[in-house]
Amino acid sequence: MKTDDASSEAITRVMESAIRLGVELDEGEAAAWVAAMETEATGGDVVVDVNTGVYGHRVTMLDFTPQDLARFREMAKIVGFEDRPPQVLTALSISGSAAQSKINAYPADCDFFERVHITADTRAEACAILADLIREKAIDTASGPSHRLWEVKFGSHPVDATKAAKAVRAGSPMSWSIEEIRAGQMAVTVADGSTRVYTWQDASRDPGWCKLDWVIADKERGRLANASNVLDPTWQAPDGKIVPLDGFLDPYFQEVYLDAESIPIFSRLVKELSADAVDDYVEALEHEVWKYAIQEENYGKAARRMYNVFRMNGHYAEAAYLRELFDEPVTALYQVAALIRTLEDASGSGDLFDTETMVAQVDRLIMSAIQALDGPAEAEMVGHLLRLRDALAAREARSEEETDLSGVRTAAMDAVNAYFKRMLRSVPEIDAYLVELERRAP
């Protein structure tokens, strides 16, 4: 932990950078947050909010506010899995920007994370139970007045192949549509040009990365949202040994769990984490920072991962600076980019989502674009969105030109990337960290 003098000096340096770059960073608030982080570092790892019943890692809880808790719990009725004691126990949480609501003024998605713990005699039996759970959840929540399932990832491709004209690599997640789930099989084309059929049972033998995605309408906010649930499935053998069914037991440093009644199973599982869990977590995040800052250049994603690194390794002043960046108007373009696909997907199913909700969503995107951008890019983006709004309001058939918003999404992401790149690389301490990370990375 830094001394008081060292913390003060770090905050002063970061404040100088913030002022120079026009970032509205309140020195008193930054110092108070850093002091709270340092105080929490001496306490226990898990904090329970007795007023709301949510709990999570002490650092994560500092960034959480319960103002949207009712909304997330309502969504949980769609995305969450139910306990089937004593064989199946679960612990559902929100993660990502949803769990960091104090600092994300413009969260793009509603990310959930759920631990699904299965007690069975064999691994094969546990995998079969998991397969049934996911299939039942997918079919039960395929569609409704306020939601639609659009993808499930379950199983791993055993060989390189092509599916729906897209290449899939061996070991990558199998992506299932609701029609394929109902049929219990999918078809791919392998290297020799022949068709190979994989059944849902085939996929269960190697569950891999398990994830379900929905489009959900939030009428109170007049918006649509991508809602996903990433599963961390584990099997408890008769001898008490706990085995991750996807090969990896996830840490808990970015989740806020929604129900205190799940603490017993949560506690049992996290005890299985190694003593090096924090170091492993930071190392994995740093690899992603390197990936997005050097390899693929998506500085918005790099900034979010860097924030979590700095929270965990004691670089609190730099983390305080990054917290403010996520609240700037330009980050509203994350919503523009993330929700364009949601909007187009939902607009093709007027029987599932009412026009009023979709039009209200477009209005929100237009305002986000106007507030965040200046110049020709803003005019082009707003023009696209206005045409889509008119088409939705009239419920008329639209041409490909009118519905293709890929250019809008690209413009939004380019603007966010340029903003974060300038804001990160212009701070000497953060730039030095990235330079060192580039030197150490593979």
C-alpha positions in Angstrom: 0.0 0.0 0.0 1.2 3.5 -0.8 2.0 6.0 2.0 -0.1 9.0 2.4 2.6 11.2 0.8 2.9 8.8 -2.1 -0.8 8.7 -2.6 -1.0 12.5 -2.5 1.8 12.8 -5.0 0.1 10.3 -7.3 -3.2 12.1 -7.2 -1.4 15.4 -7.9 0.2 14.0 -11.0 -3.0 12.5 -12.3 -4.8 15.8 -11.6 -2.3 17.7 -13.7 -3.0 15.3 -16.6 -6.7 15.6 -16.1 -6.7 19.4 -16.2 -4.4 19.4 -19.2 -6.8 17.0 -21.1 -10.0 18.7 -20.0 -11.2 15.8 -17.8 -13.5 16.9 -15.0 -11.8 15.1 -12.1 -12.6 16.5 -8.6 -9.4 16.2 -6.5 -11.3 15.9 -3.3 -13.5 13.1 -4.6 -10.5 11.4 -6.1 -8.6 11.5 -2.8 -11.7 10.2 -0.9 -12.1 7.3 -3.3 -8.4 6.4 -3.1 -8.6 6.5 0.7 -11.6 4.3 0.6 -9.8 1.8 -1.6 -6.8 1.7 0.7 -9.0 1.2 3.7 -11.0 -1.6 2.0 -7.7 -3.3 1.1 -7.2 -4.1 4.8 -10.6 -5.7 5.3 -12.1 -9.0 4.2 -12.6 -10.0 0.6 -16.4 -10.2 0.4 -18.8 -7.4 1.5 -22.5 -7.9 2.0 -25.0 -5.0 1.7 -27.5 -5.8 4.4 -30.0 -3.3 3.0 -30.3 -4.9 -0.4 -29.0 -8.4 0.1 -26.3 -8.1 -2.6 -22.7 -9.0 -2.1 -19.4 -9.1 -3.9 -15.7 -8.4 -3.7 -14.9 -5.4 -1.5 -13.4 -3.5 -4.5 -16.3 -4.2 -6.8 -18.8 -3.1 -4.2 -17.3 0.4 -4.0 -18.3 0.9 -7.7 -21.8 -0.4 -7.3 -25.0 1.5 -6.7 -28.4 -0.2 -6.0 -30.4 2.3 -8.0 -31.0 -0.2 -10.9 -31.2 -3.3 -8.7 -35.0 -3.7 -9.2 -34.4 -3.6 -13.0 -31.7 -6.2 -12.8 -33.7 -8.5 -10.6 -36.6 -8.3 -13.0 -34.3 -9.3 -15.9 -33.0 -12.1 -13.7 -36.4 -13.8 -14.0 -35.6 -14.3 -17.7 -31.9 -14.9 -17.7 -31.3 -16.7 -14.4 -31.4 -20.4 -13.6 -33.3 -21.8 -10.7 -31.9 -24.0 -8.0 -32.9 -27.6 -8.0 -31.6 -28.7 -4.6 -29.7 -30.6 -3.6 -28.4 -31.5 -7.1 -28.2 -28.0 -8.7 -27.3 -24.8 -6.8 -26.8 -21.4 -8.4 -25.4 -18.0 -7.7 -26.5 -15.2 -10.1 -24.6 -11.9 -10.4 -24.3 -8.8 -12.6 -20.9 -8.1 -14.0 -19.0 -5.7 -16.3 -20.4 -2.2 -16.5 -23.6 -3.2 -14.9 -21.7 -4.0 -11.7 -19.8 -0.7 -11.9 -22.9 1.5 -12.1 -21.3 4.4 -10.1 -18.8 5.1 -12.9 -20.6 4.0 -16.1 -23.1 6.6 -17.0 -23.7 4.9 -20.4 -23.7 1.1 -19.9 -24.1 -0.6 -23.2 -25.2 -4.1 -22.2 -26.7 -5.9 -19.2 -24.1 -8.6 -18.4 -25.0 -11.4 -16.0 -22.7 -14.1 -14.6 -24.0 -17.3 -12.9 -22.3 -20.1 -11.1 -24.1 -23.3 -11.7 -23.0 -26.1 -9.3 -24.1 -29.7 -10.1 -23.7 -32.6 -7.8 -23.6 -36.0 -9.7 -22.0 -39.4 -9.6 -20.0 -38.8 -12.8 -18.8 -35.9 -14.9 -20.8 -37.2 -17.9 -23.9 -37.1 -15.8 -23.2 -33.5 -14.6 -22.6 -32.5 -18.3 -25.9 -34.0 -19.3 -27.7 -32.2 -16.5 -26.1 -28.9 -17.6 -27.2 -29.6 -21.2 -30.8 -30.1 -20.1 -30.7 -27.0 -17.9 -29.5 -24.8 -20.8 -31.8 -26.3 -23.3 -34.9 -25.9 -21.1 -33.9 -22.3 -20.3 -33.4 -21.5 -24.0 -36.8 -22.9 -25.0 -38.7 -21.5 -22.1 -37.3 -18.0 -22.8 -37.2 -18.1 -26.6 -39.7 -15.3 -26.9 -42.1 -13.2 -24.9 -43.8 -9.8 -24.9 -40.5 -8.2 -23.6 -37.7 -10.5 -24.7 -36.3 -12.7 -27.4 -33.4 -15.2 -27.2 -31.1 -14.8 -30.2 -28.1 -17.0 -29.4 -26.7 -19.7 -27.1 -23.1 -20.8 -26.9 -22.7 -24.4 -25.7 -20.1 -27.0 -26.7 -16.8 -26.7 -28.6 -16.2 -27.4 -32.2 -13.9 -30.5 -32.5 -12.4 -29.5 -35.9 -12.2 -26.5 -38.2 -15.3 -26.0 -40.2 -17.7 -23.6 -41.9 -21.2 -22.7 -40.5 -23.5 -20.4 -42.3 -20.7 -19.2 -44.6 -18.5 -18.3 -41.5 -15.3 -20.1 -40.6 -15.2 -21.7 -37.1 -12.0 -23.0 -35.6 -11.5 -26.2 -33.6 -12.0 -25.4 -29.9 -14.2 -22.3 -30.5 -17.7 -22.2 -28.9 -20.6 -23.7 -30.8 -23.2 -21.0 -31.5 -26.8 -22.3 -31.5 -30.0 -20.6 -32.8 -33.3 -21.4 -31.1 -34.3 -23.4 -34.1 -31.2 -25.6 -33.8 -31.7 -26.0 -30.1 -35.3 -27.2 -30.7 -34.1 -29.6 -33.4 -31.3 -30.7 -31.1 -28.6 -30.5 -33.8 -26.6 -28.3 -36.1 -24.9 -28.8 -39.4 -21.4 -27.6 -40.4 -19.2 -28.1 -43.5 -15.8 -29.6 -42.7 -12.5 -29.3 -44.7 -13.3 -32.0 -47.3 -16.6 -30.3 -48.2 -18.8 -32.8 -46.5 -21.6 -32.0 -44.0 -21.2 -33.0 -40.4 -24.1 -33.0 -38.0 -23.5 -32.3 -34.3 -26.2 -33.1 -31.8 -26.9 -31.2 -28.5 -25.7 -34.4 -26.8 -22.4 -34.2 -28.7 -21.9 -30.6 -27.5 -22.5 -31.6 -23.9 -19.4 -33.8 -23.8 -17.2 -30.6 -23.9 -19.4 -27.7 -22.7 -16.7 -25.1 -23.2 -17.8 -21.5 -22.8 -21.5 -21.4 -21.9 -23.4 -18.2 -22.7 -27.0 -17.2 -23.5 -28.0 -13.9 -25.1 -31.4 -12.2 -25.2 -32.8 -8.9 -26.5 -34.9 -7.4 -23.7 -37.3 -4.5 -23.9 -37.3 -2.1 -20.9 -40.5 -0.1 -21.3 -39.8 2.0 -18.2 -36.7 3.4 -19.8 -38.0 3.2 -23.3 -35.1 1.2 -24.5 -33.9 -2.2 -25.7 -30.9 -4.0 -24.2 -28.6 -6.9 -24.9 -28.8 -9.1 -21.9 -26.4 -12.0 -21.6 -25.7 -14.7 -19.0 -22.2 -16.3 -18.9 -22.2 -19.6 -16.9 -19.5 -21.0 -14.8 -20.5 -24.6 -14.4 -18.9 -26.9 -11.8 -19.3 -30.5 -10.9 -19.1 -31.9 -7.4 -18.0 -35.6 -7.4 -19.1 -38.1 -4.7 -15.8 -37.7 -3.0 -16.4 -33.9 -2.6 -13.9 -32.9 -5.3 -15.1 -29.8 -7.3 -14.3 -29.8 -11.1 -15.0 -26.9 -13.5 -16.9 -28.3 -16.4 -15.4 -25.7 -18.8 -11.9 -26.3 -17.5 -11.6 -23.1 -15.5 -13.0 -21.8 -12.2 -13.7 -18.1 -12.6 -12.6 -15.6 -10.0 -15.1 -13.2 -8.4 -13.5 -9.8 -8.7 -16.0 -8.2 -11.1 -19.4 -9.5 -10.0 -22.1 -8.3 -7.7 -24.3 -11.2 -6.6 -28.1 -10.5 -6.4 -29.2 -12.8 -3.6 -27.5 -13.3 -0.2 -29.1 -16.8 0.0 -26.5 -17.9 -2.5 -23.6 -17.1 -0.2 -23.1 -20.7 1.0 -22.6 -22.1 -2.5 -20.6 -19.1 -3.5 -18.3 -19.5 -0.5 -17.8 -23.2 -1.2 -16.8 -22.5 -4.8 -14.4 -19.6 -4.2 -12.5 -21.7 -1.6 -11.4 -23.8 -4.6 -9.6 -20.8 -6.1 -5.8 -20.9 -5.8 -3.8 -18.6 -3.5 -2.6 -16.9 -6.7 -6.1 -16.1 -7.9 -5.5 -12.3 -7.7 -2.2 -12.5 -9.5 -3.7 -14.8 -12.2 -6.6 -12.4 -12.6 -4.4 -9.4 -13.1 -2.1 -11.3 -15.4 -5.1 -12.4 -17.6 -6.4 -8.8 -17.7 -3.0 -7.4 -18.6 -2.9 -9.8 -21.5 -6.2 -8.4 -22.7 -4.9 -4.8 -22.1 -2.0 -5.7 -24.4 -4.3 -7.2 -26.9 -6.6 -4.2 -27.1 -3.9 -1.5 -26.8 -1.3 -3.0 -29.1 -2.6 -5.9 -31.1 -6.2 -4.9 -32.1 -6.3 -1.2 -30.9 -9.6 -0.9 -29.1 -8.6 1.5 -26.4 -12.1 1.6 -24.9 -11.8 -2.1 -24.0 -8.2 -1.6 -22.9 -9.2 1.2 -20.5 -11.9 -0.9 -18.9 -9.6 -3.8 -18.3 -6.8 -1.4 -17.1 -9.2 0.1 -14.6 -9.7 -3.3 -13.1 -5.9 -4.0 -13.1 -5.2 -0.7 -11.3 -7.9 -1.4 -8.7 -6.4 -4.7 -7.8 -2.6 -3.8 -7.9 -2.8 -0.6 -5.8 -2.5 2.0 -8.6 -5.5 3.8 -7.2 -4.7 7.3 -8.5 -4.6 6.1 -12.1 -7.8 4.1 -11.5 -9.5 7.3 -10.2 -8.6 9.0 -13.4 -10.0 6.2 -15.5 -13.2 6.2 -13.5 -13.9 9.7 -14.8 -13.3 8.8 -18.4 -16.2 6.3 -18.4 -18.6 9.1 -17.4 -17.7 11.4 -20.4 -20.4 12.1 -23.1 -18.4 10.4 -25.8 -18.7 7.0 -24.1 -22.5 7.2 -24.9 -21.3 6.0 -28.3 -20.8 2.6 -26.7 -24.6 2.4 -26.4 -24.9 3.5 -30.1 -22.5 0.7 -31.2 -23.8 -2.0 -28.9 -27.5 -1.4 -29.5 -27.6 -1.0 -33.2 -27.4 -4.8 -33.7 -30.0 -5.2 -30.9 -32.3 -2.6 -32.6 -32.1 -4.1 -36.1 -32.6 -7.6 -34.7 -35.7 -6.6 -32.7 -37.1 -4.4 -35.5 -37.6 -7.5 -37.7 -40.0 -9.0 -35.1 -42.7 -6.4 -34.6 -44.9 -9.0 -33.0 -42.4 -9.3 -30.1 -41.4 -5.7 -29.5 -43.8 -2.8 -29.7 -43.0 0.1 -32.0 -43.1 2.7 -29.2 -40.2 1.1 -27.4 -38.1 0.8 -30.5 -38.7 4.4 -31.6 -37.9 5.6 -28.1 -34.6 3.7 -28.3 -33.7 5.4 -31.6 -34.5 8.8 -30.1 -32.1 8.0 -27.2 -29.4 7.0 -29.7 -29.9 10.2 -31.7 -29.4 12.3 -28.6 -26.3 10.3 -27.6 -24.8 10.9 -31.0 -25.6 14.6 -31.0 -24.1 15.1 -27.5 -21.0 13.0 -28.2 -19.8 14.0 -31.7 -19.2 17.1 -33.8 -18.9 17.5 -37.5 -19.7 15.3 -40.5 -19.6 12.0 -38.6 -22.4 13.3 -36.3 -24.6 14.3 -39.3 -24.1 11.0 -41.0 -24.9 9.0 -37.9 -28.0 11.0 -37.0 -29.2 10.8 -40.6 -29.0 7.0 -40.5 -30.8 6.9 -37.2 -33.6 9.3 -38.3 -34.3 7.1 -41.4 -34.5 4.0 -39.2 -36.8 5.9 -36.7 -39.2 6.9 -39.5 -39.3 3.4 -40.9 -40.0 1.9 -37.5 -42.7 4.4 -36.8 -44.4 3.7 -40.1 -43.9 -0.1 -39.8 -42.9 0.0 -43.5 -40.6 -2.4 -45.3 -37.2 -1.0 -45.5 -34.5 -1.3 -48.2 -31.1 -2.8 -47.4 -29.6 0.7 -47.6 -31.9 2.0 -45.0 -31.4 -0.9 -42.6 -27.6 -1.3 -42.9 -26.2 0.6 -39.9 -22.7 -0.9 -40.0 -21.3 2.5 -41.0 -22.9 4.1 -38.0 -21.5 1.4 -35.7 -18.0 1.8 -37.2 -18.1 5.6 -36.8 -19.2 5.2 -33.2 -16.4 2.8 -32.3 -13.8 4.8 -34.1 -14.7 7.9 -32.1 -14.6 6.0 -28.8 -11.2 4.4 -29.7 -9.7 7.8 -30.7 -10.9 9.4 -27.5 -9.6 6.7 -25.1 -6.3 6.4 -27.0 -5.6 10.1 -26.6 -6.7 10.1 -22.9 -4.6 7.1 -22.0 -1.4 7.8 -24.0 -1.3 11.5 -22.8 -1.0 10.5 -19.2 2.7 9.8 -18.5 2.1 7.1 -15.8 -0.4 5.2 -17.9 1.6 5.5 -21.1 4.7 4.2 -19.3 2.6 1.3 -18.0 1.5 0.5 -21.6 5.1 0.8 -22.9 6.3 -1.7 -20.2 3.4 -4.0 -21.0 4.3 -4.0 -24.7 7.9 -4.8 -23.8 6.9 -7.8 -21.6 4.1 -9.1 -23.7 4.6 -12.0 -26.2 
